[in-house]
């Protein structure tokens, strides 16, 4: 008696190997995406912290007088009384307005640049100041916040 072999079900060894290779390639791709996501999961926290630091510095600076009420020569940040005094400020670690280091933010660096800039159409220009606050996070990424201050 001869059996009919065409009705048997199953997979051959070659089909099994091909399936394992396809699944392995797909799994490797998924693991690469998970690894990338895990490595960069702290980036948004660092970015938001940099933004908060830059906004705090910018608020402090823009609340000061446009022009110097006395003579220049303020040597420490707690004595700064006008916007120009902040030009060239460089803090290693974020500091409050009195110059005290803020705990937990020691690995950030802050640099401030203040420049004169005129605004408005030619002939009716208004003098002002451009303020750039650059914050560099522990990962080495820099964030620049730019603000403007007019003499009003």
C-alpha positions as CSV (number, residue, x, y, z in Angstrom):
1,X,0.0,0.0,0.0
2,X,1.4,3.4,-1.0
3,X,0.6,6.4,1.2
4,X,-0.3,9.7,-0.3
5,X,2.4,12.1,1.0
6,X,0.8,15.3,-0.4
7,X,-1.6,15.7,2.5
8,X,1.0,15.8,5.2
9,X,1.4,19.2,7.0
10,X,4.5,20.7,8.5
11,X,7.5,22.9,7.7
12,X,10.8,22.0,6.2
13,X,14.1,22.8,7.8
14,X,14.8,25.5,5.3
15,X,11.5,27.3,6.0
16,X,12.2,27.2,9.7
17,X,15.7,28.7,9.2
18,X,14.3,31.5,6.9
19,X,11.6,32.3,9.5
20,X,14.2,32.5,12.3
21,X,16.4,34.9,10.3
22,X,13.5,37.2,9.4
23,X,12.3,37.3,13.1
24,X,15.9,38.0,14.2
25,X,16.3,40.9,11.9
26,X,13.0,42.4,13.0
27,X,13.9,41.9,16.7
28,X,17.3,43.6,16.2
29,X,15.6,46.6,14.7
30,X,13.1,46.9,17.6
31,X,16.0,46.6,20.1
32,X,17.9,49.3,18.4
33,X,14.9,51.7,18.7
34,X,14.4,50.8,22.4
35,X,18.2,51.4,23.0
36,X,18.1,54.8,21.3
37,X,15.0,55.8,23.2
38,X,16.5,54.8,26.5
39,X,19.8,56.6,25.9
40,X,18.0,59.9,25.0
41,X,15.2,59.7,27.6
42,X,17.0,62.3,29.9
43,X,17.4,64.8,27.1
44,X,14.0,66.5,27.5
45,X,14.7,66.9,31.2
46,X,18.0,68.6,30.5
47,X,16.4,70.8,27.8
48,X,13.6,71.9,30.1
49,X,16.0,72.6,32.9
50,X,18.2,74.7,30.5
51,X,15.1,76.7,29.5
52,X,14.1,77.3,33.1
53,X,17.6,78.6,33.9
54,X,17.7,80.8,30.9
55,X,14.3,82.3,31.6
56,X,15.3,83.0,35.2
57,X,18.5,84.8,34.1
58,X,16.6,86.7,31.4
59,X,13.9,87.8,33.9
60,X,16.5,89.1,36.3
61,X,18.3,91.0,33.6
62,X,15.3,92.6,31.9
63,X,13.9,93.8,35.3
64,X,17.0,96.0,35.8
65,X,17.3,99.6,34.6
66,X,18.1,100.3,31.0
67,X,20.8,102.8,31.8
68,X,23.2,102.9,34.7
69,X,21.8,105.0,37.6
70,X,25.3,105.5,38.9
71,X,28.8,104.9,37.6
72,X,29.9,101.5,36.3
73,X,32.2,99.4,38.3
74,X,29.8,96.9,39.9
75,X,32.1,94.0,40.7
76,X,29.6,91.4,41.9
77,X,26.3,90.2,40.6
78,X,24.4,91.3,43.7
79,X,25.5,94.9,42.9
80,X,24.4,94.9,39.2
81,X,21.9,97.7,38.7
82,X,21.5,97.9,35.0
83,X,21.3,95.6,32.0
84,X,24.8,96.4,30.7
85,X,26.4,95.1,33.9
86,X,25.5,91.6,32.9
87,X,27.5,91.7,29.7
88,X,30.2,89.0,29.9
89,X,28.6,87.2,32.9
90,X,29.8,83.6,32.9
91,X,28.6,81.3,35.6
92,X,29.9,77.7,36.0
93,X,26.7,76.2,37.6
94,X,23.5,78.2,37.8
95,X,23.3,80.9,40.5
96,X,20.6,83.0,42.0
97,X,20.5,86.8,41.7
98,X,22.7,87.1,44.8
99,X,25.4,84.9,43.2
100,X,24.6,81.9,45.4
101,X,25.0,78.5,43.7
102,X,21.8,76.6,43.1
103,X,22.0,73.0,44.4
104,X,21.6,70.4,41.7
105,X,22.5,72.7,38.9
106,X,26.3,72.7,39.3
107,X,26.9,71.0,35.9
108,X,25.2,73.7,33.9
109,X,27.1,76.7,32.6
110,X,25.5,80.1,31.8
111,X,26.9,82.9,29.6
112,X,25.3,86.3,29.0
113,X,26.0,88.8,26.2
114,X,24.4,92.2,26.0
115,X,24.7,94.3,22.8
116,X,23.4,97.6,21.6
117,X,20.9,97.4,18.8
118,X,18.6,99.9,17.1
119,X,15.0,99.0,16.3
120,X,12.5,100.5,13.8
121,X,12.7,101.9,10.4
122,X,15.6,104.0,9.3
123,X,15.3,107.6,10.5
124,X,13.1,106.8,13.4
125,X,15.2,104.2,15.1
126,X,14.9,103.5,18.8
127,X,17.9,102.4,20.7
128,X,17.8,99.2,22.6
129,X,19.7,96.2,23.9
130,X,19.8,92.6,22.7
131,X,20.4,90.1,25.5
132,X,21.6,86.5,24.7
133,X,21.6,84.0,27.6
134,X,23.3,80.8,26.6
135,X,22.9,77.7,28.9
136,X,25.0,74.6,28.3
137,X,23.6,71.4,30.0
138,X,25.7,68.5,31.4
139,X,25.4,66.6,28.0
140,X,27.1,69.6,26.2
141,X,23.9,70.8,24.4
142,X,23.6,74.6,24.3
143,X,20.3,76.6,24.5
144,X,20.2,80.3,23.6
145,X,17.4,82.6,24.8
146,X,17.4,86.0,23.2
147,X,15.5,89.0,24.7
148,X,15.3,92.7,23.9
149,X,15.2,95.7,26.2
150,X,14.3,99.2,25.1
151,X,14.7,102.4,27.0
152,X,11.2,103.1,28.1
